[in-house]
């Protein structure tokens, strides 16, 4: 059988070997509930790939990489990631690298006609467990009712905030130096903020009321405790241990490995961190020290789909499961779903936009709703698994305070150049 006849019976989708990146453009969205930037990589074969720069990250982090990508084959995901990963860092500074990596997976999957999870090694599951974060209300019983509503909507894993914000106006609940409660630029150990027994008793009663409302059979994680020192974290954690929470999240900054080890050894509830850590090397000190029970990378910070899978694999070697933080659009959400499907020790994936009615309408060409009975079905379509963006809905929700518009030309970034080698 000759090659011409063989190719006539195969859908090749494109000629991947000849595929080249020709453009990178962006659009900034209004809060959902966080500001995100969608990016699009175009090619010489008329197919485009989509990614996302996470909430709070400047789109400049992605645009400055455009000149490093033009003319390159997007199917060489690992090669290109190694070129651009030096331009990311912890926190939001990895947003550009991660958004581009998502788009590379989307493009390569479309070029070869396979879903992104297949490019990451195949899948361990057909659907991904989702947890719904829920905004805090001051009354514990009312919070329990809100969470009960999540359960009635099908969610089987929940998260809420428990912190010093709930103690505002309660005399004697928090001890703090002047101005410390208002500052946001000081790490936890340096604020001098401490919980008192009054404050701890109030938070315990709050959680008791929540548990009375939802019961004990469903996992309930806790976040946003406030910038309190590790000693207050331990005292609060021990007081809340009887409520069998799924984890205490980000009680202290992730960089403080010894304090995390101290915290983990002092409480009976799992401790969790990781949403601000970039690359697998950043997780290693916590894992080596036995300082965390659950890792919690944000794929839009940690390095993208493949790097986050590597992070999960690394954690698995230390007997640690991987939950995933996600506060973005359906583009980032689907990238997370593919990564979660491809990672054996995956635990549960966050979604922050359950209450946003137009959230899933940002994309087309995929079955909706994206979350069914508390799970996200893993897409089987090529790339990230959706057909295209919904231009009409996106135009209705463009961040009009930004000048970029709807995927306007970015030619001024074409010639961005520097000596990028990390050696002489």
C-alpha positions in Angstrom: 0.0 0.0 0.0 1.5 3.3 -1.0 1.9 6.3 1.3 -0.7 8.4 -0.6 -3.4 5.8 -0.2 -2.5 5.3 3.5 -2.8 9.0 4.3 -6.2 9.2 2.5 -7.6 6.9 5.2 -6.2 8.8 8.2 -7.2 12.0 9.7 -3.8 13.6 10.3 -5.4 16.8 11.7 -2.3 18.8 10.6 1.3 18.1 9.6 2.9 18.4 13.1 6.4 18.3 11.8 5.8 21.5 9.8 3.8 23.3 12.5 5.2 26.7 13.5 4.1 29.4 16.0 3.3 32.6 14.1 1.7 34.8 16.8 0.7 35.3 20.5 -2.2 37.5 21.4 -4.2 38.1 24.7 -7.5 39.3 26.1 -8.0 40.4 29.7 -11.2 39.4 31.4 -13.1 41.2 34.1 -13.2 39.4 37.5 -14.6 35.8 37.6 -14.1 36.4 40.5 -10.5 37.0 39.8 -8.8 38.9 36.9 -7.3 36.5 34.4 -5.8 36.8 30.9 -6.5 34.4 28.1 -3.7 33.9 25.6 -3.8 32.5 22.1 -0.9 30.9 20.1 -1.5 31.0 16.4 0.3 28.8 13.8 1.1 28.6 10.1 -1.5 25.8 9.7 -4.5 27.7 10.9 -4.9 26.0 14.3 -4.6 27.9 17.6 -4.0 26.9 21.1 -5.3 28.6 24.3 -3.8 29.1 27.7 -4.4 31.4 30.7 -2.3 33.7 32.8 -3.7 33.3 36.3 -5.4 35.8 38.5 -3.1 38.6 39.7 -0.3 38.0 37.2 0.6 40.6 34.7 0.1 39.6 31.0 3.5 41.1 30.4 4.9 37.8 31.8 3.5 36.1 28.8 4.1 38.8 26.1 7.8 39.0 26.8 8.1 35.4 25.8 6.6 35.8 22.4 9.9 36.4 20.6 11.2 33.2 22.1 8.3 31.2 20.6 7.9 32.7 17.1 8.9 30.2 14.4 9.1 27.3 16.9 7.2 24.0 16.6 4.6 24.0 19.5 4.7 20.2 19.6 8.1 20.3 21.2 6.5 21.1 24.5 9.4 20.1 26.8 12.0 21.8 24.6 10.1 25.1 24.7 9.3 24.8 28.4 13.0 24.5 29.1 13.6 27.7 27.1 11.0 29.8 28.9 10.8 28.4 32.4 13.6 30.6 33.7 11.3 33.6 33.2 8.9 32.3 35.8 9.1 32.4 39.6 7.0 31.6 42.7 3.7 33.4 43.3 2.1 35.0 40.3 5.4 35.5 38.4 5.1 32.0 36.8 1.8 33.0 35.2 3.2 33.7 31.7 5.2 30.5 31.5 2.3 28.4 32.7 -0.2 30.0 30.4 2.0 29.3 27.4 2.6 25.7 28.4 -1.2 25.1 28.5 -1.5 26.6 25.0 1.4 24.3 23.8 -0.5 21.3 25.1 -3.7 22.5 23.4 -1.9 23.0 20.1 0.0 19.7 20.2 -3.1 17.8 21.1 -5.0 19.4 18.2 -2.1 18.7 15.8 -2.0 15.0 16.7 -5.7 14.7 17.3 -5.4 13.5 20.9 -6.5 14.9 24.3 -3.9 16.7 26.5 -4.0 13.9 29.1 -2.7 11.5 26.5 0.4 13.7 25.8 1.0 13.6 29.6 1.1 9.8 29.6 -2.5 8.7 29.7 -5.2 8.9 32.3 -5.8 7.2 35.7 -9.5 8.3 35.9 -12.4 9.3 33.6 -13.7 12.0 35.9 -12.1 14.4 38.4 -13.4 15.2 41.9 -14.1 18.9 42.3 -14.3 20.9 45.6 -16.3 24.1 45.7 -14.8 27.0 47.7 -17.5 29.1 49.3 -17.3 32.7 50.5 -17.5 33.2 54.2 -20.4 34.6 56.2 -20.1 35.7 59.8 -22.6 33.3 61.3 -21.5 29.6 61.5 -25.1 28.3 61.2 -25.6 30.4 58.1 -22.3 29.1 56.7 -23.5 25.6 57.3 -26.6 26.3 55.3 -24.5 27.7 52.4 -22.3 24.6 52.4 -25.4 22.4 52.6 -26.6 24.0 49.4 -23.3 23.0 47.8 -24.0 19.4 48.8 -27.5 19.6 47.4 -26.0 20.8 44.1 -23.9 17.6 44.0 -20.6 18.6 45.5 -18.9 15.9 47.6 -16.0 18.0 48.9 -16.2 21.5 50.4 -13.9 24.3 51.6 -14.4 27.4 53.7 -12.4 30.1 55.4 -11.7 30.1 59.2 -9.7 33.0 60.3 -9.2 36.2 62.2 -11.6 38.0 59.8 -14.5 36.2 61.6 -13.3 37.8 64.9 -13.7 41.4 63.9 -15.5 43.4 66.5 -15.2 40.7 69.2 -13.4 42.2 72.2 -10.3 40.4 73.3 -10.3 37.8 70.5 -7.0 38.9 68.8 -3.9 40.5 70.2 -2.0 42.6 67.7 0.5 45.5 67.6 -0.8 48.8 66.3 -1.6 48.7 62.5 -0.7 45.0 62.2 -4.2 43.8 61.3 -4.4 46.3 58.4 -1.0 45.4 56.8 -0.8 43.0 53.9 3.0 43.2 53.1 4.3 41.4 56.2 4.8 37.6 56.5 3.0 35.8 59.3 5.9 35.4 61.8 6.7 39.1 61.7 3.2 40.6 62.3 3.0 39.9 66.0 -0.7 38.9 65.6 -1.8 36.2 68.1 -5.1 34.5 68.8 -6.4 34.6 72.3 -8.4 31.9 74.1 -11.5 34.0 73.4 -10.7 34.1 69.7 -10.0 30.4 69.5 -13.3 29.6 71.4 -15.2 31.7 68.9 -13.7 29.9 65.9 -14.3 26.5 67.5 -18.0 27.4 68.0 -18.2 28.6 64.4 -16.9 25.3 63.1 -19.1 23.4 65.4 -22.2 25.2 64.0 -21.0 24.4 60.4 -20.5 20.7 61.2 -23.9 20.6 62.9 -25.3 21.8 59.5 -23.5 19.5 57.1 -22.5 16.5 59.2 -19.2 14.7 59.3 -19.4 12.4 56.3 -18.3 15.0 53.7 -14.8 16.3 53.6 -14.5 20.0 54.6 -11.2 21.8 54.2 -10.2 25.1 55.8 -8.2 28.1 54.5 -7.4 31.8 55.1 -6.6 31.7 58.8 -4.8 35.1 58.8 -1.3 36.2 59.3 -0.8 34.7 62.7 2.3 33.1 64.0 3.0 29.3 64.1 2.3 29.1 67.8 -1.2 30.5 67.3 -1.7 28.2 64.3 -0.8 25.2 66.5 -3.2 26.3 69.3 -6.0 26.8 66.8 -5.2 23.7 64.9 -5.3 21.6 68.1 -8.6 23.1 69.1 -10.2 22.4 65.7 -8.8 18.8 65.4 -12.0 17.2 66.8 -13.9 18.4 63.7 -12.0 16.1 61.3 -11.3 18.8 58.7 -9.8 17.6 55.4 -6.9 20.0 55.8 -5.6 23.2 57.2 -4.4 25.2 54.2 -1.6 27.8 54.0 -1.6 28.5 57.8 1.9 29.9 57.4 4.0 30.9 54.3 5.2 27.9 52.2 8.8 28.9 52.4 9.1 28.2 56.2 9.8 24.5 56.0 10.8 24.1 59.6 7.7 25.8 60.9 5.6 23.6 58.6 7.3 20.5 60.1 6.6 21.9 63.6 2.9 22.5 62.7 2.4 19.1 61.1 3.9 17.3 64.2 1.7 19.3 66.5 -1.8 18.8 65.1 -3.9 15.7 64.1 -5.4 17.3 61.0 -3.6 17.2 57.6 -1.7 20.3 56.7 -1.6 21.6 53.1 0.3 24.2 51.1 1.7 24.8 47.6 -0.5 27.2 45.5 2.4 29.7 45.2 5.2 27.3 44.5 6.9 27.3 41.1 8.4 24.1 39.7 8.9 20.7 41.4 12.1 21.8 43.0 10.2 24.3 45.2 8.2 21.4 46.7 11.1 19.2 47.5 12.2 20.8 50.9 8.7 20.4 52.3 8.5 16.8 51.1 12.0 15.9 52.3 11.2 17.3 55.7 8.0 15.4 56.1 6.4 18.9 56.6 3.1 18.6 54.7 0.3 16.1 54.5 -1.2 17.3 51.2 0.5 19.4 48.4 -1.7 21.9 46.7 -0.1 23.3 43.5 -1.9 25.8 41.2 -1.2 24.6 37.7 -1.2 28.3 36.5 1.7 29.0 38.9 3.6 25.7 39.3 4.8 25.3 35.7 1.8 24.0 33.7 0.4 20.6 32.9 3.5 18.4 32.7 5.4 20.1 35.5 2.4 19.7 37.8 2.2 16.1 36.9 5.9 15.8 37.8 5.1 17.5 41.1 2.4 15.0 41.8 4.7 12.1 41.0 7.4 13.6 43.3 4.9 13.8 46.1 3.7 10.3 45.6 7.3 9.1 46.3 6.9 10.6 49.7 3.4 9.2 50.3 1.7 12.6 49.9 -1.4 13.2 47.8 -1.9 16.1 45.4 -4.9 18.4 45.6 -5.0 21.3 43.1 -5.8 25.0 43.5 -7.7 26.6 40.6 -9.2 30.1 40.4 -9.6 30.9 36.8 -11.6 30.4 33.6 -12.7 27.2 31.9 -9.4 27.2 29.9 -7.3 26.8 33.0 -9.9 24.5 34.5 -9.7 22.1 31.7 -5.9 22.1 31.7 -6.2 21.1 35.4 -8.7 18.4 34.6 -6.3 16.8 32.1 -3.4 17.0 34.6 -5.5 15.5 37.3 -6.6 12.7 35.1 -3.0 11.9 34.3 -1.6 12.0 37.9 -2.0 8.9 40.0 -2.0 10.4 43.4 -4.4 13.2 42.5 -6.9 14.0 45.3 -9.3 16.8 44.5 -9.5 20.0 42.3 -10.8 23.4 43.3 -13.3 25.6 41.5 -13.8 29.2 42.6 -16.5 30.1 40.0 -19.5 27.9 40.9 -21.7 30.9 41.4 -20.8 32.7 38.2 -23.6 31.9 35.6 -21.6 32.8 32.5 -18.4 31.1 33.5 -18.8 28.0 31.4 -20.1 30.0 28.5 -16.6 31.4 27.8 -15.9 28.3 25.8 -17.8 26.3 23.1 -17.6 22.9 21.6 -17.7 20.9 24.8 -20.5 19.2 26.7 -21.9 21.4 29.5 -22.2 21.7 32.5 -18.4 21.1 33.0 -19.1 19.8 36.5 -21.6 17.0 36.9 -22.7 15.8 40.3 -19.4 17.0 41.9 -17.1 15.7 39.2 -15.6 17.0 36.0 -15.7 14.5 33.1 -12.3 14.3 31.4 -12.7 15.6 27.8 -11.8 13.2 24.9 -11.6 15.9 22.2 -8.1 17.0 21.0 -6.0 19.4 23.1 -7.7 20.8 26.2 -11.0 19.5 24.9 -13.1 22.4 23.8 -13.7 23.7 20.3 -13.1 27.4 20.6 -13.7 30.5 22.7 -17.1 32.0 22.7 -16.2 35.4 21.3 -19.6 37.1 22.1 -19.5 36.1 25.7 -15.8 37.1 26.1 -16.4 40.5 24.4 -19.2 41.0 27.0 -16.7 40.4 29.8 -13.5 42.1 28.6 -11.7 44.1 31.3 -12.3 47.5 29.8 -9.7 49.1 32.1 -7.0 47.4 30.1 -5.9 48.6 26.6 -5.4 45.3 24.9 -8.9 44.6 23.6 -9.9 41.3 22.0 -6.8 39.6 20.8 -5.4 42.7 19.3 -2.0 42.6 17.5 1.1 42.3 19.8 3.7 43.1 17.1 5.7 45.3 19.5 6.7 42.2 21.3 8.1 40.4 18.2 11.5 41.8 18.6 12.0 41.5 22.3 15.5 40.1 22.7 18.0 39.4 25.5 20.9 37.0 26.2 18.9 34.3 27.9 21.6 31.7 28.6 22.2 31.0 32.2 25.9 30.4 31.6 28.8 32.2 30.1 
